Amino acid sequence: MLKKTGLLLMLIIFVLACNNDDDLVAACDAVTNVSVNDVTDNSVTISWDDANTTGSYILEYGIAGFPLGSGTTLSTTNTSTALTGLDDNATYDVYIQTICSETNVSMYTDVFTFTTSILPCEAVTNLNASMITDTSALIAWEDTVNVTGTYELEYGASGFTVGSGTSVSVTETSIEITGLNPYTDYDVYVKVICEVGNESSNSDVLSFTTLAIPVIPEFRPTLSELNLFNGDLENLEITPYGFEYDLSTKLFTDYAHKQRFIVLPTGEKLTYVNDGLPLFPDNTIIVKTFFYNNDETDLTLGRNIIETRILIKIDGSWETGNYIWNASQTEATLDSDGATVPVSWVDSEGESQSINYEIPSSVQCFICHSNNSETTPIGPKLRTLNFEVNGSNQLQALIDNEMINGLSDPTSVNTLPNSEDTSLTLDRRARAYMDINCAHCHTQGGFCEEQSTLRLSYETAFGESNILERKNSILTRIQNTIPEYGMPYIGTTILHDEGVALLLEYLDTLD
């Protein structure tokens, strides 16, 4: 009995000792309200609440379904932490355990699951066009960010609305687009399709212009076959390969207007020789188109294009060809026989005018364009180009466009005066007029070398020109339109009133 009483007493003492508050250990509770924010394609921030006032935390995470103990663990003393280096568009499980002390830890939380966002599909960079032809271009770009995906390229005429253009899909970072229109402005956009539902924004627009159709340095049956003009022929829109020019003093052709330009072969240049004609490379084309405005007081009424004369340098020699325009102004046909075309127009004074315009034959063209029995250009001498057109010196334009060798400064070239510039002396104006209208025949080697003693090039000294000696002959012939007697010899059917008046005034000063 005594033994049982002793055991009971000991049990009472033990229970009372365990009920002492100073010796109780508080339970370590698991955290609550686990949440996620700042979700990206490779990171998130995990946060939670903790009723415990002390402790640290162990997080274990991995791809959803991983066995606890096989994931990635990290320790923190904060109630939030960032998880980085995650896979995009992946679902993860997270468990959190509270460490209240070395010997007092909580159970792991229930699994918390989140999903990272999709890796953004980045736009391509350095979009560029190269190897551009009249119908194709190589489009290339850089993509150093996106790991996988395809590319969608959309293109169309400049200014097209995205979604209305032509689209092609490729897996490489370049593509040649073909079937383009010549000399046309195009816009191109490229976007990346990383995966279904994940695509980049469009790249910045790339704009480029296809080349014009190559010019053909041959006398084809129709003018359009030479590709000298873009678009509708009647617009006279010069090929971008052409260099349009004008003459400081005009050559009179029955008051016709003229459009002049030169086309050099690709990669070739003119070569400076002196103030006269430069050296032209083979396959150079010189083009001159003659037309009348239907009404000089209202240019919106259109024009009547009569002929296009062409010089082509072939194997070192110039050859001539003349294209006669049809009435509908849609085409011009090669013709060596010449023709007479009735032309009517309203002049700048509002007066109606009409002539029978004479288109020269090939033989007649040679009369003016011959020197020492060889065909040669007349107009584009450097001294006749050495003046400003639309605010730019034409020789400087040739230099700037790298179209001429051996010339770096237009001031080293003389200038043929403008015969219409009344600020100049009368003799300079008259001699310039004679040079451009008469000197191609009245010069050494010209058509009239043996028939006349006149030498009318501007550079010829007055005493050697024989102008004074032939004064009476000049007076008679410049006021006459009798064929083969009136001057100029060909190319006109009526008098140039202003030019005749200038020469008469000049000749009247000579004794």
C-alpha angles and dihedrals in degrees: 000000000000090000093055091048091055093051092051091051091052092050091052091051092050093050092049089050092052091052092061105118093213091064100046118110115217115233115253105235125207117249120260140210096037110190141168133220141159089050114185134164091273108019146037138181115236118204134178145167124249125197090192114094096211138032144071133255140238118206123195119188141166144142110318112282097025114149112256108255094035098074134088115281133200135173128223139168093209129084091237136041140172122246112206139178092048126154117255120251090010131135117230135191121216131194125187128199124190119224107204093168139336090277100029118068133154130238115264115269120251111274115284116203131199138164127223119229125258115274105258114252104233125214118251121253139213096032108186144166125222140159088043116183133170091275108020147037137189110236117197137170143172128249113178097153111051116075100199138008146088131266129237115204120194123187141169144143111316112282096025118150114253107253094036098072133087113283130201130177124219138170095210127073094246140045137178111231115204140182093059124153118254120256093005131139114237135188122209131193128184128195132179124237102202092173139326108307093009116089135143128245117263118278120248110282118272115207126192139157124230117230122260118256108278114263115246112224093206136097101251122181093257132036094232090063091067092062092222093140134046124228121349109010094227091063089068090215102172119230111256087241088067129092110212116211142172135206124247089227120031126239107227118233108167091298093299118153117234135208113201131188142154127220116200121198114260112283095007130114142197115255122223113234106156140312090302129065117339120227108270121208120234115278092032112147123206113195130193122177122193121208144153126223107234090226121012089199093056115030091182087078090076134231142272113234112206110176145347117215118201135193119193123185106222122179092341097312132093119238126192132218133174125208119200116207123229122237093255090055092230099115145007124215129213109252129172098182101068126223145216115242124188109229130187130182144152113251128219090271091057092252121139114241133186136179141165098246114212117218107202124235122235089262091053092048089056091056091067098029097052130100121170087352093301126111113248138170118257111193113043099072110146092240090057091050096047099102139080123277116185090349097309129098109238095220090050088052090054089050094046092048090050091239099131135053125210098023124095104156128041090207089072088066123075120236127230106228123244107251090210094055103105091190088074126080118272095243093053092050094047094046090049090052091050091048096056097036103034114013097080087072099026097059138086107293092012127129092263097043093112097031098054139028092215115118106187106173110130092238093056110105113247092242090056096043095073089217091135092047092049095039096118093047091050091049092053100043100044089056094050132080097189106135113258091007107058117075134269087052095222137357098062136073098177135043121267096231096195094045093047091049090052093051093044090053091048096046090049089064093057121094 
